[in-house]
Amino acid sequence: MVATIVLSAVLCTPCKAVAMQYVVEMLPARIAGALPGFVAQLPDGESTFVYKDLVIGKDSASEYWFGLAERRKDKGEPLQRRYLFSVLDDGRIGAIGGGTPTIVNERIVEGGVLRALLVALTAYRQSGSKVPLATVGWRSTDKVVTVMFVPGRSDNEGAVIGGKTSRGVETHYDVDRGELKVIRVTLAR
């Protein structure tokens, strides 16, 4: 499912200490890579997410499902959602066959974040990178979504620190949420 990592830090300056916290969300690369295909199936394409959010579900058989969620004004309101497609083993999108799946885990991705994620996925694909990815992650602020393309590891490679594996280097794409364009590409530090 979508992994959520919460990072906290306290920055001390001569004048004051500032607490900083951000959330990193991650998807397996195969699932994140299926998002453009899902959005292409929607009648209004990516503009659907101006007013709606993405819902990603995982059923008891560990299959992923994509759908639409109505944006709520109040988090206390019941979530109105509709699953539309499953993600097949090869990363393609499949239509839902016999009714609504029984979802055991789900995550809502705010529409503006999804739109920025789509921009980064497109830019990454156009870069011609041949790095096999393990996960695609993101963190966001009101203005920028940073999308992280995390390389896979070889079978005998242990955990690494620093954003580089034997298969490649982790790359970050900063996407301006308002203009929906890549404003910076960096390597992980």
Summary of the structure (lengths in Angstrom):
residues: 189
radius of gyration: 17.5
end to end distance: 25.5
largest distance: 62.2
contacts: 527
relative contact order: 0.16
helix: 19%
strand: 46%
